[in-house]
């Protein structure tokens, strides 16, 4: 089965499309970031290392894997 045509006129096979999909899953940085969400931590501290009233001490977003 043929899935498309290359710029030079050659055919793109199903095996090539599958291989491209697997390589994309493995090496695509954007996809990896979406699939394996990074953990982001923010800590706000006032002057002299003292925690200020009304400031959230720590914010954690994401999941750990």
DSSP file (Angstrom, degrees, kcal/mol; ACC not computed):
  #  RESIDUE AA STRUCTURE BP1 BP2  ACC     N-H-->O    O-->H-N    N-H-->O    O-->H-N    TCO  KAPPA ALPHA  PHI   PSI    X-CA   Y-CA   Z-CA
    1    1 A X              0   0    0      0, 0.0    13,-0.9     0, 0.0     2,-0.4   0.000 360.0 360.0 360.0 138.5    0.0    0.0    0.0
    2    2 A X  E     -A   13   0A   0     11,-0.2    11,-0.2     1,-0.1     3,-0.1  -0.880 360.0-174.2-106.5 133.2    1.3    3.5   -0.9
    3    3 A X  E     -     0   0A   0      9,-3.2     2,-0.3    -2,-0.4    10,-0.1   0.538  60.3 -40.4-105.0  -9.8    0.6    6.4    1.5
    4    4 A X  E     -A   12   0A   0      8,-0.7     8,-2.0     2,-0.0     2,-0.4  -0.987  61.2 -82.8 172.3-167.5    1.9    9.3   -0.4
    5    5 A X  E     -A   11   0A   0     -2,-0.3     6,-0.2     6,-0.2     5,-0.1  -0.980  29.9-129.0-132.4 139.7    4.6   10.6   -2.7
    6    6 A X    >   -     0   0    0      4,-3.7     3,-1.5    -2,-0.4     6,-0.1  -0.314  36.0-102.3 -77.2 166.8    8.0   12.1   -2.0
    7    7 A X  T 3  S+     0   0    0      1,-0.3    -1,-0.1     2,-0.1    -2,-0.0   0.877 124.5  51.9 -57.6 -37.6    9.2   15.4   -3.3
    8    8 A X  T 3  S-     0   0    0      1,-0.1    -1,-0.3     2,-0.0    -2,-0.0   0.493 126.3 -99.7 -80.2  -2.5   11.2   13.6   -6.0
    9    9 A X  S <  S+     0   0    0     -3,-1.5    -2,-0.1     1,-0.3    -1,-0.1   0.350  78.2 134.8 103.7  -6.9    8.2   11.5   -7.0
   10   10 A X        -     0   0    0      1,-0.1    -4,-3.7    -5,-0.1    -1,-0.3  -0.312  57.0-105.0 -74.3 162.1    9.0    8.3   -5.1
   11   11 A X  E     -A    5   0A   0     -6,-0.2     2,-0.5    -8,-0.0    -6,-0.2  -0.578  19.5-137.3 -88.3 149.3    6.4    6.4   -3.2
   12   12 A X  E     -A    4   0A   0     -8,-2.0    -9,-3.2    -2,-0.2    -8,-0.7  -0.932  25.1-148.5-104.7 123.1    6.0    6.4    0.7
   13   13 A X  E  >  -A    2   0A   0     -2,-0.5     4,-1.8   -11,-0.2   -11,-0.2  -0.416  24.0-112.6 -91.2 165.8    5.3    2.9    2.0
   14   14 A X  H  > S+     0   0    0    -13,-0.9     4,-2.5     1,-0.2     5,-0.2   0.877 117.8  56.2 -61.3 -39.0    3.3    1.9    5.1
   15   15 A X  H  > S+     0   0    0      1,-0.2     4,-2.4     2,-0.2    -1,-0.2   0.888 106.5  49.8 -62.0 -39.8    6.5    0.6    6.7
   16   16 A X  H  > S+     0   0    0      2,-0.2     4,-2.3     1,-0.2    -1,-0.2   0.885 110.3  49.9 -66.7 -38.8    8.1    4.0    6.3
   17   17 A X  H  X S+     0   0    0     -4,-1.8     4,-2.2     2,-0.2    -2,-0.2   0.914 111.9  48.1 -65.9 -43.0    5.1    5.8    7.9
   18   18 A X  H  X S+     0   0    0     -4,-2.5     4,-2.3     2,-0.2    -2,-0.2   0.910 111.7  49.8 -63.3 -42.8    5.2    3.3   10.8
   19   19 A X  H  X S+     0   0    0     -4,-2.4     4,-2.4     1,-0.2    -2,-0.2   0.911 109.9  50.9 -63.2 -41.9    8.9    3.8   11.3
   20   20 A X  H  X S+     0   0    0     -4,-2.3     4,-2.3     1,-0.2    -1,-0.2   0.900 109.4  51.6 -61.7 -41.5    8.5    7.6   11.2
   21   21 A X  H  X S+     0   0    0     -4,-2.2     4,-2.3     2,-0.2    -2,-0.2   0.917 111.0  47.0 -61.3 -44.5    5.7    7.4   13.9
   22   22 A X  H  X S+     0   0    0     -4,-2.3     4,-1.7     2,-0.2    -2,-0.2   0.901 113.0  48.6 -65.3 -41.6    7.9    5.3   16.2
   23   23 A X  H  X S+     0   0    0     -4,-2.4     4,-2.7     2,-0.2     5,-0.3   0.873 110.5  51.8 -66.4 -36.5   10.9    7.6   15.8
   24   24 A X  H  X S+     0   0    0     -4,-2.3     4,-2.2     1,-0.2    -2,-0.2   0.930 109.0  49.8 -64.7 -45.2    8.6   10.6   16.4
   25   25 A X  H  < S+     0   0    0     -4,-2.3    -1,-0.2     1,-0.2    -2,-0.2   0.859 117.1  42.8 -59.7 -35.4    7.3    9.0   19.7
   26   26 A X  H  < S+     0   0    0     -4,-1.7    -2,-0.2    -5,-0.2    -1,-0.2   0.885 127.6  22.4 -80.5 -40.6   10.9    8.3   20.7
   27   27 A X  H  < S+     0   0    0     -4,-2.7     2,-0.6    -5,-0.1    -3,-0.2   0.555  84.0 112.3-111.6  -9.9   12.7   11.6   19.9
   28   28 A X     X  -     0   0    0     -4,-2.2     4,-2.4    -5,-0.3     5,-0.2  -0.558  47.5-162.4 -73.9 113.8   10.1   14.4   19.7
   29   29 A X  H  > S+     0   0    0     -2,-0.6     4,-2.1     1,-0.2    -1,-0.2   0.883  88.5  51.2 -64.1 -40.7   10.9   16.7   22.6
   30   30 A X  H  > S+     0   0    0      2,-0.2     4,-1.9     1,-0.2    -1,-0.2   0.932 111.4  47.2 -64.4 -45.7    7.4   18.4   22.5
   31   31 A X  H  > S+     0   0    0      1,-0.2     4,-2.6     2,-0.2     5,-0.2   0.914 111.2  51.5 -62.2 -43.1    5.6   15.0   22.5
   32   32 A X  H  X S+     0   0    0     -4,-2.4     4,-2.9     1,-0.2    -1,-0.2   0.874 108.4  52.3 -62.3 -37.0    7.8   13.8   25.4
   33   33 A X  H  < S+     0   0    0     -4,-2.1     5,-0.3     1,-0.2    -1,-0.2   0.881 112.6  44.9 -66.4 -37.9    7.0   16.9   27.4
   34   34 A X  H  < S+     0   0    0     -4,-1.9     3,-0.4    -5,-0.2    -2,-0.2   0.882 118.7  41.9 -72.4 -38.6    3.3   16.4   26.9
   35   35 A X  H  < S+     0   0    0     -4,-2.6     2,-0.7     1,-0.3    -2,-0.2   0.917 124.2  35.0 -75.7 -44.6    3.4   12.7   27.7
   36   36 A X  S  < S-     0   0    0     -4,-2.9    -1,-0.3    -5,-0.2    29,-0.1  -0.765  88.0-152.3-112.8  82.7    5.8   12.9   30.6
   37   37 A X        -     0   0    0     -2,-0.7    26,-0.6    -3,-0.4    -3,-0.1  -0.308  15.7-125.3 -60.1 130.7    4.8   16.2   32.3
   38   38 A X        -     0   0    0     -5,-0.3     2,-0.5    24,-0.1    25,-0.1  -0.384  18.8-115.3 -74.5 155.7    7.7   17.7   34.1
   39   39 A X        -     0   0    0     23,-0.2     2,-0.5    -2,-0.1    23,-0.2  -0.810  30.2-166.5 -90.4 127.9    7.5   18.7   37.8
   40   40 A X  E     -B   61   0B   0     21,-2.8    21,-2.3    -2,-0.5     2,-0.4  -0.972   4.9-173.9-118.3 123.9    7.8   22.4   38.3
   41   41 A X  E     -B   60   0B   0     -2,-0.5     2,-0.4    19,-0.2    19,-0.2  -0.950   4.5-175.0-119.8 138.1    8.4   23.8   41.8
   42   42 A X  E     -B   59   0B   0     17,-2.0    17,-2.2    -2,-0.4     2,-0.5  -0.999   1.6-172.1-131.1 131.8    8.4   27.4   42.9
   43   43 A X  E     -B   58   0B   0     -2,-0.4     2,-0.5    15,-0.2    15,-0.2  -0.988   6.9-159.5-127.1 125.2    9.3   28.6   46.4
   44   44 A X        +     0   0    0     13,-0.7     2,-0.4    12,-0.6     8,-0.1  -0.894  13.0 179.1-105.9 127.8    8.8   32.2   47.4
   45   45 A X        -     0   0    0     -2,-0.5     6,-0.2     6,-0.1     5,-0.1  -0.986  18.4-134.3-130.5 139.3   10.8   33.5   50.4
   46   46 A X    >   -     0   0    0      4,-1.8     3,-1.4    -2,-0.4     5,-0.1   0.066  51.8 -44.8 -78.1-167.5   10.8   37.0   51.8
   47   47 A X  G >  S+     0   0    0      1,-0.3     3,-1.6     2,-0.2    -1,-0.2  -0.281 125.6  11.9 -61.7 140.9   13.7   39.1   53.0
   48   48 A X  G 3  S-     0   0    0      1,-0.3    -1,-0.3    -3,-0.1     3,-0.1   0.665 129.7 -68.1  67.4  16.4   16.4   37.4   55.0
   49   49 A X  G <  S+     0   0    0     -3,-1.4     2,-0.3     1,-0.3    -1,-0.3   0.489  97.7 136.4  84.3   1.7   15.0   34.0   54.3
   50   50 A X    <   -     0   0    0     -3,-1.6    -4,-1.8    -5,-0.1     2,-0.4  -0.650  57.3-121.9 -85.7 138.1   11.8   34.6   56.3
   51   51 A X        -     0   0    0     -2,-0.3     2,-0.2    -6,-0.2    -6,-0.1  -0.646  29.1-133.4 -78.1 132.3    8.5   33.5   54.8
   52   52 A X    >   -     0   0    0     -2,-0.4     3,-1.4    -8,-0.1     2,-0.1  -0.591  21.7-103.4 -88.9 147.7    6.1   36.4   54.4
   53   53 A X  T 3  S+     0   0    0      1,-0.2     3,-0.1    -2,-0.2    -1,-0.1  -0.440 105.7  24.2 -66.6 138.6    2.5   36.2   55.5
   54   54 A X  T 3  S+     0   0    0      1,-0.3     2,-0.5    -2,-0.1    -1,-0.2   0.414  95.0 113.5  86.9  -1.8    0.1   35.8   52.6
   55   55 A X  S <  S-     0   0    0     -3,-1.4    -1,-0.3   -11,-0.1     2,-0.2  -0.894  73.4-118.2-104.4 129.0    2.6   34.3   50.3
   56   56 A X        -     0   0    0     -2,-0.5   -12,-0.6     1,-0.1     3,-0.1  -0.469  20.9-145.3 -64.1 131.4    2.1   30.7   49.2
   57   57 A X  S    S+     0   0    0      1,-0.2   -13,-0.7    -2,-0.2     2,-0.3   0.893  72.4   0.6 -71.2 -42.2    5.1   28.8   50.5
   58   58 A X  E     -B   43   0B   0    -15,-0.2     2,-0.5     2,-0.0    -1,-0.2  -0.988  56.2-161.8-152.8 138.2    5.5   26.2   47.7
   59   59 A X  E     -B   42   0B   0    -17,-2.2   -17,-2.0    -2,-0.3     2,-0.5  -0.986  10.0-171.9-122.4 127.1    3.7   25.5   44.5
   60   60 A X  E     +B   41   0B   0     -2,-0.5     2,-0.4   -19,-0.2   -19,-0.2  -0.980   4.7 179.4-122.4 129.0    4.1   22.2   42.7
   61   61 A X  E     +B   40   0B   0    -21,-2.3   -21,-2.8    -2,-0.5     2,-0.2  -0.991  45.7  21.6-129.1 136.2    2.7   21.5   39.3
   62   62 A X  S    S-     0   0    0     -2,-0.4     2,-0.3   -23,-0.2   -23,-0.2  -0.659  81.2 -75.5 111.7-167.2    3.0   18.3   37.3
   63   63 A X        -     0   0    0    -26,-0.6     2,-0.4    -2,-0.2    -2,-0.1  -0.928  30.7-122.3-133.3 156.6    3.6   14.7   38.2
   64   64 A X              0   0    0     -2,-0.3   -26,-0.1     1,-0.1   -27,-0.1  -0.841 360.0 360.0-101.0 137.6    6.6   12.6   39.2
   65   65 A X              0   0    0     -2,-0.4    -1,-0.1   -29,-0.1   -27,-0.0   0.326 360.0 360.0-124.2 360.0    7.6    9.6   37.2
